[in-house]
Amino acid sequence: MTSIWIGIGVLTVGAYLLKLLGFTVLDLARLPEPLADLARLLPIALFAALVVITTVTAGQHITIDARLAGVTVAGIAAWRKAPFLIVVLAAMIVTGAIRALT
C-alpha cells in the first residue's frame, strides 16, 4: 500500500514540475502567432477527444448507449450557458432515464 502512495506522490510532483516547466520555458508571448494559437487550443481538443472516447467506447468496441445521450444533453446545456450544476444534473437525469427505460 505504501508503494502506491509513493507512486502517486512522485507522479503528482512530476506533473506539477512539468506544468511549471511549460509556464517558464514555453512563454506564449514569444511564440509565433500560429504556434501560440495551437498551444492555447490543444488542451481543449485533447479534452474533447477524451470525452468522446470514454463516451462511445466499451473496451475495444464502439457502443452507442445512454452515455452519449447524457453527454449530448450536457453539451447543449453548456452551449446554452446553463450553470454547471444544471449541466451535470441534466446529463445525469437523461442518462438515468434512458438506462431505466432500456
C-alpha positions as a Markdown table, in Angstrom:
| # | Residue | x | y | z |
|---|---|---|---|---|
| 1 | Met | 0.0 | 0.0 | 0.0 |
| 2 | Thr | 2.9 | 2.4 | 0.8 |
| 3 | Ser | 4.4 | 2.0 | -2.7 |
| 4 | Ile | 1.1 | 3.1 | -4.2 |
| 5 | Trp | 1.2 | 6.4 | -2.2 |
| 6 | Ile | 4.8 | 6.9 | -3.1 |
| 7 | Gly | 3.9 | 6.4 | -6.8 |
| 8 | Ile | 1.0 | 8.9 | -6.5 |
| 9 | Gly | 3.3 | 11.4 | -4.8 |
| 10 | Val | 6.0 | 11.0 | -7.5 |
| 11 | Leu | 3.5 | 11.4 | -10.3 |
| 12 | Thr | 1.9 | 14.5 | -8.6 |
| 13 | Val | 5.3 | 16.2 | -8.2 |
| 14 | Gly | 6.3 | 15.2 | -11.7 |
| 15 | Ala | 3.0 | 16.7 | -13.2 |
| 16 | Tyr | 3.5 | 19.9 | -11.2 |
| 17 | Leu | 7.1 | 20.2 | -12.3 |
| 18 | Leu | 6.1 | 19.6 | -16.0 |
| 19 | Lys | 3.5 | 22.2 | -15.8 |
| 20 | Leu | 5.9 | 24.7 | -14.1 |
| 21 | Leu | 8.4 | 23.9 | -16.9 |
| 22 | Gly | 5.8 | 24.7 | -19.5 |
| 23 | Phe | 5.0 | 28.0 | -18.0 |
| 24 | Thr | 8.6 | 29.1 | -17.6 |
| 25 | Val | 10.0 | 27.7 | -20.9 |
| 26 | Leu | 7.1 | 28.0 | -23.2 |
| 27 | Asp | 6.2 | 31.6 | -23.0 |
| 28 | Leu | 3.2 | 32.0 | -25.4 |
| 29 | Ala | 4.0 | 35.7 | -25.9 |
| 30 | Arg | 7.4 | 34.8 | -27.5 |
| 31 | Leu | 5.9 | 32.1 | -29.9 |
| 32 | Pro | 4.8 | 33.0 | -33.4 |
| 33 | Glu | 1.1 | 33.5 | -33.5 |
| 34 | Pro | 0.1 | 30.2 | -35.2 |
| 35 | Leu | 2.1 | 28.2 | -32.7 |
| 36 | Ala | 0.7 | 30.2 | -29.8 |
| 37 | Asp | -2.9 | 29.6 | -31.1 |
| 38 | Leu | -2.1 | 25.9 | -31.3 |
| 39 | Ala | -0.7 | 25.8 | -27.8 |
| 40 | Arg | -3.9 | 27.5 | -26.5 |
| 41 | Leu | -6.3 | 25.3 | -28.3 |
| 42 | Leu | -4.6 | 21.9 | -28.0 |
| 43 | Pro | -5.8 | 21.2 | -24.4 |
| 44 | Ile | -9.4 | 21.8 | -25.5 |
| 45 | Ala | -9.1 | 19.4 | -28.4 |
| 46 | Leu | -7.4 | 16.7 | -26.3 |
| 47 | Phe | -10.1 | 17.0 | -23.6 |
| 48 | Ala | -12.9 | 16.8 | -26.3 |
| 49 | Ala | -11.2 | 13.7 | -27.7 |
| 50 | Leu | -11.0 | 12.1 | -24.2 |
| 51 | Val | -14.8 | 12.8 | -23.6 |
| 52 | Val | -15.7 | 11.3 | -27.0 |
| 53 | Ile | -13.5 | 8.2 | -26.5 |
| 54 | Thr | -14.9 | 7.5 | -23.0 |
| 55 | Thr | -18.4 | 8.1 | -24.1 |
| 56 | Val | -18.8 | 5.9 | -27.2 |
| 57 | Thr | -16.4 | 3.0 | -26.4 |
| 58 | Ala | -16.6 | 0.0 | -24.3 |
| 59 | Gly | -13.3 | -1.9 | -24.3 |
| 60 | Gln | -12.3 | -2.2 | -28.0 |
| 61 | His | -15.8 | -1.6 | -29.4 |
| 62 | Ile | -17.9 | 1.4 | -30.3 |
| 63 | Thr | -21.0 | 1.4 | -28.2 |
| 64 | Ile | -23.9 | 3.9 | -28.5 |
| 65 | Asp | -25.8 | 3.9 | -25.3 |
| 66 | Ala | -27.3 | 6.3 | -22.7 |
| 67 | Arg | -23.9 | 7.9 | -22.0 |
| 68 | Leu | -24.0 | 9.5 | -25.5 |
| 69 | Ala | -27.4 | 11.0 | -24.8 |
| 70 | Gly | -26.2 | 12.4 | -21.4 |
| 71 | Val | -23.1 | 13.9 | -22.9 |
| 72 | Thr | -25.2 | 15.4 | -25.8 |
| 73 | Val | -27.6 | 17.0 | -23.3 |
| 74 | Ala | -24.7 | 18.3 | -21.2 |
| 75 | Gly | -23.1 | 19.8 | -24.3 |
| 76 | Ile | -26.3 | 21.5 | -25.3 |
| 77 | Ala | -26.9 | 22.8 | -21.8 |
| 78 | Ala | -23.3 | 24.1 | -21.7 |
| 79 | Trp | -23.7 | 25.7 | -25.1 |
| 80 | Arg | -26.8 | 27.5 | -23.9 |
| 81 | Lys | -24.7 | 28.8 | -20.9 |
| 82 | Ala | -26.6 | 26.9 | -18.2 |
| 83 | Pro | -25.0 | 26.8 | -14.8 |
| 84 | Phe | -22.6 | 23.9 | -14.2 |
| 85 | Leu | -24.9 | 22.2 | -11.7 |
| 86 | Ile | -27.7 | 22.3 | -14.2 |
| 87 | Val | -25.4 | 20.8 | -16.9 |
| 88 | Val | -24.4 | 17.9 | -14.7 |
| 89 | Leu | -28.0 | 17.3 | -13.4 |
| 90 | Ala | -29.4 | 17.3 | -16.9 |
| 91 | Ala | -26.9 | 14.8 | -18.1 |
| 92 | Met | -27.5 | 12.6 | -15.0 |
| 93 | Ile | -31.3 | 12.7 | -15.4 |
| 94 | Val | -31.2 | 11.9 | -19.2 |
| 95 | Thr | -28.6 | 9.1 | -18.8 |
| 96 | Gly | -30.5 | 7.6 | -15.9 |
| 97 | Ala | -33.9 | 7.8 | -17.6 |
| 98 | Ile | -32.6 | 6.1 | -20.7 |
| 99 | Arg | -30.9 | 3.4 | -18.7 |
| 100 | Ala | -34.1 | 2.8 | -16.8 |
| 101 | Leu | -36.1 | 2.5 | -20.0 |
| 102 | Thr | -33.8 | 0.0 | -21.6 |
